[in-house]
Amino acid sequence: MFRMLSFIVTGLAVGLAAYLSFWPVPIDPAVFEAPENPGHVGIYAANDILSGAERLGVGLMHGPEDTAMDHDGLIYTGFEDGRIVRFDPDNVAATMEDVANTGGRPLGMEFHPDGYLVVADAFKGLIAVDSDGSIRVLADSVNGEPMIFVDDVSIARDGTIWFSDASTRWDLHENLNDFYERRASGRLLSYHPGRDETIVHLDDLYFANGVALGPNEEYVLVNETMAFRISRLWLTGPRAGEHDLFAENLPGFPDNLSFDGQGTFWVAFATPRTDAAEIGSNNPFFRKMFYRMVNLLRLSPVVMHGMAVGFDTDGEVQYNLQSANGEVGMTTSVNQHADGLYVGGLISDFVVRVNPEEME
């Protein structure tokens, strides 16, 4: 009996080892040298400021990933079922109404100078939502190839729409595969409505995510989520056309990005970096094993630790707002609107509003 049990245990162990080592997987990881994790200490010290902030529309929302505010002070956001809604932030339940349904997954959004809402839809592309709720596709392909993961937008004074295509390998449904692969396939693009022209400005980005134009539109920033950094493309001046790093070695995975017009770039971190997830980051074989183990055990590499960081125009941290206890969950957008800071979440059922005095 003991010998049979020993054979069974040995067989299971061998089978598990074979599965973890050789079972076919859809990903093709690349070597990626992760910088040392700065952790939640010093300027990134853990706190629960976001946990104590006001929560709007609890239970009425379904993944408000980003927010935009119109001239009447109404907040617009998009849900996982494709709906775009608007509401008075001081009376959410009584005022929430549907504006449109993209039939996809609305992510980043911002109002165009001409009055319509521009939405980065993960599946439909770059779209416009007019005041009557009608939808127009502005761009869903570039150079003859479909864009599969349009993510965030930032709009210039002349109407040019800067936006990101997070990945050319995996769409939103399989976006975690970019986490395992660490292959640079994201892009920063622009679209000009008057010319109906889409241009790729930067490619080979590690999951191109949040986009924000800087002061006087001298440059545009784009988050590289899987490389824990923010890249910058210079648009004017002697460095026009050059790109460099605005901030690097961040303590988490940066998601959406916004500029408040007064000297602060707000960055939402979807999840923090963890030492466990970065073991063997430069070893593709190990990352395949990690992928198999996570899928076998039905685990998630995402840690529920909300974080919103405000950087000045020199890339220095000025604000550090967190929900280290996990109550806020994933934080995927941070926008400074008229009456406070609004924090959205891809899987949240509410929007967080932080009053200015709470940010001190």
C-alpha distance (Angstrom), angle and dihedral (degrees) to the residues before:
residue distance angle dihedral
M1 . . .
F2 3.80 . .
R3 3.81 90.5 .
M4 3.81 91.6 50.9
L5 3.79 91.4 48.3
S6 3.79 89.4 49.5
F7 3.82 90.6 52.1
I8 3.82 91.0 50.0
V9 3.80 93.5 49.2
T10 3.80 91.3 46.0
G11 3.78 91.0 48.5
L12 3.78 92.3 50.2
A13 3.79 91.1 48.1
V14 3.80 91.7 50.1
G15 3.79 90.8 46.4
L16 3.80 92.2 49.9
A17 3.81 91.6 47.8
A18 3.80 90.2 49.3
Y19 3.81 91.2 48.9
L20 3.80 93.6 48.9
S21 3.79 91.7 46.7
F22 3.79 106.5 37.3
W23 3.81 114.2 13.3
P24 3.85 108.6 124.4
V25 3.80 113.9 -101.8
P26 3.82 131.3 -173.8
I27 3.80 94.7 -129.2
D28 3.80 129.0 88.5
P29 3.82 106.9 -161.3
A30 3.79 121.4 -154.8
V31 3.79 128.1 -150.9
F32 3.80 107.6 -88.1
E33 3.80 122.8 179.9
A34 3.80 104.5 -150.3
P35 3.81 114.9 -154.0
E36 3.79 116.8 -123.3
N37 3.78 110.6 -76.2
P38 3.85 109.5 -112.1
G39 3.80 89.7 -155.1
H40 3.79 127.6 -158.9
V41 3.78 98.6 -52.6
G42 3.78 135.1 104.3
I43 3.81 111.2 4.1
Y44 3.82 88.7 3.6
A45 3.82 95.8 46.7
A46 3.80 113.2 156.2
N47 3.81 118.3 -102.7
D48 3.81 139.8 153.8
I49 3.80 101.9 -127.5
L50 3.82 91.9 126.3
S51 3.79 91.5 48.2
G52 3.79 90.4 60.2
A53 3.80 95.6 45.9
E54 3.80 126.0 103.4
R55 3.81 117.9 -81.1
L56 3.78 117.4 -148.2
G57 3.79 124.9 -151.8
V58 3.79 97.4 -2.5
G59 3.79 109.1 -161.8
L60 3.81 93.4 5.6
M61 3.78 97.1 86.6
H62 3.78 134.6 70.1
G63 3.78 110.5 -156.7
P64 3.82 106.5 -32.7
E65 3.82 93.9 -164.0
D66 3.83 97.9 175.5
T67 3.81 138.8 3.8
A68 3.79 138.0 -144.5
M69 3.81 129.9 -176.2
D70 3.82 124.6 -143.3
H71 3.82 128.6 -149.1
D72 3.81 90.7 -88.9
G73 3.80 93.0 57.3
L74 3.81 94.3 -107.2
I75 3.79 118.1 143.9
Y76 3.81 120.4 -131.6
T77 3.79 123.8 -161.2
G78 3.81 139.3 160.9
F79 3.80 128.7 -123.7
E80 3.79 133.6 -148.2
D81 3.82 91.3 -107.3
G82 3.81 91.1 61.5
R83 3.78 97.1 -100.6
I84 3.79 122.4 137.0
V85 3.81 111.8 -156.0
R86 3.78 137.2 -179.7
F87 3.78 131.5 -154.6
D88 3.78 145.3 166.9
P89 3.83 103.3 -102.0
D90 3.80 90.5 -143.5
N91 3.81 93.4 54.9
V92 3.78 108.0 23.7
A93 3.81 101.9 160.6
A94 3.80 95.4 51.0
T95 3.79 97.8 42.6
M96 3.81 107.6 36.4
E97 3.78 111.3 120.4
D98 3.79 137.0 165.5
V99 3.78 116.0 -105.1
A100 3.81 100.8 178.1
N101 3.78 144.4 -32.0
T102 3.78 117.2 -128.1
G103 3.79 94.1 -166.4
G104 3.79 86.7 -128.9
R105 3.79 135.1 60.2
P106 3.83 115.3 -66.5
L107 3.80 112.7 -148.7
G108 3.83 125.2 159.5
M109 3.80 117.0 21.8
E110 3.80 140.0 177.9
F111 3.80 136.8 165.9
H112 3.79 117.2 -103.0
P113 3.84 119.5 -132.6
D114 3.82 86.6 -113.1
G115 3.80 90.5 62.3
Y116 3.79 105.1 -105.6
L117 3.80 125.2 113.9
V118 3.80 116.1 -109.5
V119 3.80 113.6 -150.9
A120 3.77 131.2 -170.8
D121 3.79 102.7 -144.2
A122 3.79 114.4 -166.7
F123 3.81 92.3 -142.3
K124 3.81 106.7 22.4
G125 3.81 99.2 44.1
L126 3.78 128.2 -134.0
I127 3.80 108.5 -11.8
A128 3.80 140.4 176.3
V129 3.79 123.3 -138.4
D130 3.81 113.0 -158.3
S131 3.80 125.1 -150.3
D132 3.81 91.2 -98.0
G133 3.82 91.1 55.1
S134 3.79 95.6 -105.4
I135 3.79 116.2 143.5
R136 3.79 128.9 -138.4
V137 3.79 124.7 -173.6
L138 3.79 108.3 -133.0
A139 3.79 98.7 179.8
D140 3.79 133.1 -8.0
S141 3.80 100.2 158.7
V142 3.78 140.5 34.3
N143 3.79 128.4 -157.5
G144 3.78 88.7 -1.5
E145 3.80 95.2 -56.3
P146 3.84 124.8 109.1
M147 3.79 117.6 -115.2
I148 3.80 108.7 -127.6
F149 3.82 103.5 -171.5
V150 3.82 115.9 29.0
D151 3.79 104.3 178.9
D152 3.83 122.4 169.3
V153 3.81 141.3 4.9
S154 3.81 141.6 -152.4
I155 3.81 121.1 -177.3
A156 3.80 127.1 -146.3
R157 3.79 125.3 -142.0
D158 3.81 91.2 -105.2
G159 3.81 90.3 56.2
T160 3.81 97.2 -102.4
I161 3.79 109.3 147.3
W162 3.79 116.0 -142.8
F163 3.79 113.0 -161.6
S164 3.78 144.6 161.4
D165 3.78 132.9 -121.1
A166 3.79 99.7 -157.6
S167 3.79 98.9 -157.5
T168 3.78 140.6 -3.0
R169 3.83 90.4 -159.3
W170 3.80 107.0 50.4
D171 3.80 134.2 26.6
L172 3.80 127.9 -144.1
H173 3.81 93.7 -82.1
E174 3.81 90.4 59.9
N175 3.80 100.0 27.4
L176 3.81 93.7 128.7
N177 3.79 87.9 68.8
D178 3.80 87.1 73.3
F179 3.81 87.0 57.4
Y180 3.79 90.4 56.8
E181 3.80 97.3 39.2
R182 3.83 102.1 43.7
R183 3.79 91.1 -161.1
A184 3.80 116.0 153.1
S185 3.81 107.3 -125.0
G186 3.81 104.4 130.6
R187 3.80 124.7 114.1
L188 3.80 142.5 -154.1
L189 3.80 112.3 -143.0
S190 3.78 142.1 170.8
Y191 3.78 132.2 -145.8
H192 3.80 125.4 -163.6
P193 3.83 112.3 -159.4
G194 3.80 94.2 -156.3
R195 3.79 92.6 55.1
D196 3.83 96.9 31.6
E197 3.79 86.3 -136.4
T198 3.79 128.9 146.5
I199 3.81 118.1 -162.8
V200 3.80 130.4 -172.9
H201 3.82 109.3 -139.1
L202 3.81 101.7 170.3
D203 3.78 129.9 17.2
D204 3.79 136.0 172.5
L205 3.80 90.7 57.6
Y206 3.80 120.9 156.1
F207 3.82 97.6 -114.0
A208 3.81 104.0 -35.5
N209 3.78 107.0 -134.1
G210 3.83 132.0 149.4
V211 3.82 118.8 32.4
A212 3.81 128.9 -163.8
L213 3.79 134.6 167.3
G214 3.79 113.6 -133.5
P215 3.82 132.8 -135.8
N216 3.82 112.9 -42.6
E217 3.81 86.4 -3.5
E218 3.79 89.8 -84.1
Y219 3.79 90.2 144.1
V220 3.78 143.2 -1.8
L221 3.80 125.9 -130.9
V222 3.78 127.2 -148.1
N223 3.79 127.5 -172.7
E224 3.80 117.8 -127.8
T225 3.78 97.8 -155.7
M226 3.80 99.6 -171.7
A227 3.81 93.7 47.0
F228 3.85 95.9 48.4
R229 3.82 93.0 -125.3
I230 3.80 147.0 103.0
S231 3.79 119.2 -127.6
R232 3.80 125.4 -156.0
L233 3.80 130.7 -150.0
W234 3.79 114.9 -162.6
L235 3.81 113.2 -136.0
T236 3.81 103.8 178.8
G237 3.80 139.8 24.4
P238 3.80 129.6 35.9
R239 3.82 92.4 -39.4
A240 3.81 96.1 51.6
G241 3.79 109.7 145.0
E242 3.80 94.3 21.4
H243 3.77 123.1 112.5
D244 3.80 131.9 -156.4
L245 3.80 140.8 154.9
F246 3.80 120.1 -72.9
A247 3.82 94.5 -175.5
E248 3.79 132.8 -4.7
N249 3.79 143.9 -179.3
L250 3.78 92.2 38.8
P251 3.83 120.6 -177.6
G252 3.78 94.7 -118.6
F253 3.79 147.4 11.0
P254 3.83 107.5 -65.9
D255 3.80 114.2 -138.9
N256 3.82 124.0 173.1
L257 3.79 122.6 8.6
S258 3.80 132.2 -158.0
F259 3.81 139.8 174.9
D260 3.80 119.2 -139.2
G261 3.81 94.4 -154.0
Q262 3.80 91.2 -120.2
G263 3.78 102.8 78.8
T264 3.81 105.2 -73.0
F265 3.77 129.7 107.1
W266 3.79 111.4 -160.5
V267 3.79 118.1 -150.0
A268 3.79 124.4 -169.4
F269 3.80 116.5 -152.1
A270 3.79 113.4 -150.1
T271 3.79 93.8 -161.1
P272 3.81 137.2 -13.6
R273 3.76 125.3 -105.6
T274 3.79 114.8 -102.6
D275 3.78 129.0 -158.7
A276 3.81 91.0 -133.3
A277 3.80 92.9 57.4
E278 3.80 92.0 47.7
I279 3.79 97.7 51.3
G280 3.77 105.9 117.8
S281 3.82 93.4 5.1
N282 3.80 88.4 150.8
N283 3.82 92.0 50.5
P284 3.84 114.2 82.2
F285 3.82 92.1 -169.8
F286 3.81 91.6 55.5
R287 3.81 91.3 48.2
K288 3.79 90.1 54.4
M289 3.80 88.2 52.6
F290 3.81 90.1 48.5
Y291 3.83 89.7 50.7
R292 3.81 91.4 51.6
M293 3.79 93.4 47.1
V294 3.81 94.0 48.8
N295 3.80 91.6 49.0
L296 3.81 93.6 44.4
L297 3.79 92.5 52.6
R298 3.81 93.4 35.4
L299 3.76 91.9 -125.3
S300 3.79 128.4 154.4
P301 3.82 125.6 -134.5
V302 3.81 88.5 -151.6
V303 3.82 114.5 104.5
M304 3.81 116.4 -157.8
H305 3.79 100.1 -124.6
G306 3.80 114.5 130.3
M307 3.78 118.7 -147.8
A308 3.82 136.8 174.7
V309 3.80 119.2 -179.7
G310 3.79 127.6 -171.3
F311 3.82 116.8 -149.4
D312 3.78 125.2 -169.2
T313 3.80 120.5 -132.7
D314 3.81 90.3 -88.2
G315 3.80 91.3 58.7
E316 3.82 94.1 -106.3
V317 3.80 120.8 139.9
Q318 3.81 113.6 -108.6
Y319 3.80 101.9 162.0
N320 3.79 131.8 30.7
L321 3.80 115.6 -173.8
Q322 3.79 119.3 171.7
S323 3.77 145.9 166.9
A324 3.79 97.6 -150.5
N325 3.81 91.7 167.1
G326 3.79 90.0 63.9
E327 3.81 96.7 -120.9
V328 3.81 94.4 127.0
G329 3.81 94.3 44.5
M330 3.80 120.3 -161.5
T331 3.80 116.3 6.1
T332 3.80 112.0 -154.3
S333 3.82 104.5 163.4
V334 3.79 139.8 27.1
N335 3.80 121.5 -171.4
Q336 3.79 131.3 173.3
H337 3.80 105.9 -137.4
A338 3.80 128.5 174.0
D339 3.79 98.2 -78.3
G340 3.77 103.9 29.9
L341 3.77 148.7 -45.5
Y342 3.81 116.3 -47.2
V343 3.80 119.5 -155.2
G344 3.80 120.3 -166.1
G345 3.79 131.4 -168.9
L346 3.79 133.4 -153.6
I347 3.82 92.7 -137.3
S348 3.82 100.8 22.9
D349 3.80 127.2 116.8
F350 3.80 93.4 -148.9
V351 3.81 144.0 35.3
V352 3.79 119.8 -120.6
R353 3.81 118.9 -134.0
V354 3.79 117.1 -162.9
N355 3.81 116.9 -163.1
P356 3.82 114.9 -135.0
E357 3.81 93.3 -113.4
E358 3.81 90.1 56.4
M359 3.79 90.6 60.9
E360 3.81 94.4 62.9
